[in-house]
Amino acid sequence: MGNISRLPGTAEHHWLWQEDAACRELGSRLFFHPVGERGPDSEERDAAAKEVCARCPVRRECLQHALEVQEPFGIWGGLTEQERRRLRAAGRGRKRSAVSASASA
């Protein structure tokens, strides 16, 4: 689980998007890899999970949640752990560039 201090709180409206998730009735096995899973098995499971995400009406909300809480495990919003880390790192790089550019102006 991500850092719980980043969770949006207990108010129901923070979580309502989950009711419309395409994965809601599928369980977690497809979205979270078992210990030691590597190679083709991992790639196949990830691809199957991403297919579910591709047709999900709340994909954007799911990904936003995972990024905000820095969810360290599983497929969220169609992205793996590594893909989300790269996305966050790219965002930090853009922020640093903008700060540097404004500081030198």
C-alpha positions as CSV (number, residue, x, y, z in Angstrom):
1,M,0.0,0.0,0.0
2,G,1.1,3.5,-0.6
3,N,1.9,6.0,2.1
4,I,-1.4,6.3,4.0
5,S,-0.8,9.9,4.9
6,R,-1.4,10.7,1.3
7,L,-4.8,8.9,1.2
8,P,-7.7,11.3,0.4
9,G,-9.7,10.6,3.6
10,T,-12.8,8.7,4.6
11,A,-15.4,10.9,2.9
12,E,-17.3,8.7,0.5
13,H,-17.0,11.1,-2.5
14,H,-13.2,10.4,-2.6
15,W,-13.8,6.7,-3.3
16,L,-17.0,6.6,-5.4
17,W,-15.1,6.3,-8.7
18,Q,-14.2,2.7,-7.6
19,E,-17.8,1.6,-8.0
20,D,-17.5,2.0,-11.8
21,A,-14.1,0.4,-12.1
22,A,-13.9,-2.4,-14.7
23,C,-11.7,-4.4,-12.3
24,R,-14.2,-4.2,-9.4
25,E,-15.3,-7.8,-9.5
26,L,-12.1,-9.4,-10.8
27,G,-10.0,-9.7,-7.6
28,S,-6.5,-8.6,-7.2
29,R,-4.5,-11.5,-8.7
30,L,-4.5,-9.9,-12.2
31,F,-3.3,-6.6,-11.0
32,F,-0.7,-7.5,-8.4
33,H,2.1,-9.9,-9.2
34,P,2.9,-12.9,-7.0
35,V,6.3,-13.0,-5.3
36,G,9.0,-14.1,-7.7
37,E,7.0,-13.7,-10.9
38,R,9.3,-12.6,-13.7
39,G,9.7,-12.6,-17.5
40,P,6.9,-13.8,-19.8
41,D,4.5,-14.7,-16.9
42,S,4.8,-11.2,-15.5
43,E,4.5,-9.6,-19.0
44,E,1.4,-11.6,-19.8
45,R,-0.3,-10.8,-16.6
46,D,0.5,-7.1,-17.0
47,A,-0.9,-7.1,-20.5
48,A,-4.1,-8.8,-19.4
49,A,-4.5,-6.3,-16.6
50,K,-3.9,-3.4,-19.0
51,E,-6.6,-4.7,-21.3
52,V,-9.1,-4.4,-18.5
53,C,-7.8,-0.9,-17.7
54,A,-8.1,0.2,-21.4
55,R,-11.8,-0.3,-21.3
56,C,-12.3,1.1,-17.8
57,P,-14.5,4.3,-17.5
58,V,-12.6,5.5,-14.4
59,R,-9.0,4.8,-15.6
60,R,-8.0,8.4,-15.2
61,E,-9.3,8.6,-11.6
62,C,-7.5,5.3,-10.8
63,L,-4.2,6.5,-12.1
64,Q,-4.5,9.9,-10.4
65,H,-5.2,8.1,-7.1
66,A,-2.2,5.8,-7.6
67,L,0.1,8.8,-8.4
68,E,-1.2,10.9,-5.5
69,V,-0.7,8.2,-2.9
70,Q,2.5,6.9,-4.6
71,E,1.1,3.4,-4.8
72,P,4.2,1.2,-4.9
73,F,2.6,-2.0,-6.2
74,G,0.3,-3.3,-8.9
75,I,-1.3,-2.1,-12.1
76,W,-3.3,1.1,-11.5
77,G,-4.9,3.2,-14.2
78,G,-3.2,1.0,-16.8
79,L,0.3,1.6,-15.6
80,T,2.8,-0.7,-13.8
81,E,4.8,0.3,-10.8
82,Q,7.8,1.1,-13.0
83,E,5.7,3.2,-15.5
84,R,4.3,5.3,-12.6
85,R,7.7,5.9,-11.2
86,R,9.0,7.1,-14.5
87,L,5.9,9.3,-14.9
88,R,6.5,10.9,-11.5
89,A,10.2,11.3,-12.2
90,A,9.5,13.0,-15.5
91,G,7.1,15.3,-13.7
92,R,9.7,16.2,-11.2
93,G,12.2,16.9,-14.0
94,R,9.7,19.3,-15.7
95,K,9.1,21.1,-12.4
96,R,12.9,21.5,-11.8
97,S,13.3,22.8,-15.3
98,A,10.6,25.4,-14.8
99,V,12.0,26.5,-11.5
100,S,15.5,26.8,-13.0
101,A,14.2,28.7,-16.0
102,S,12.3,31.2,-13.8
103,A,15.2,31.6,-11.5
104,S,17.6,32.5,-14.3
105,A,15.1,35.0,-15.9
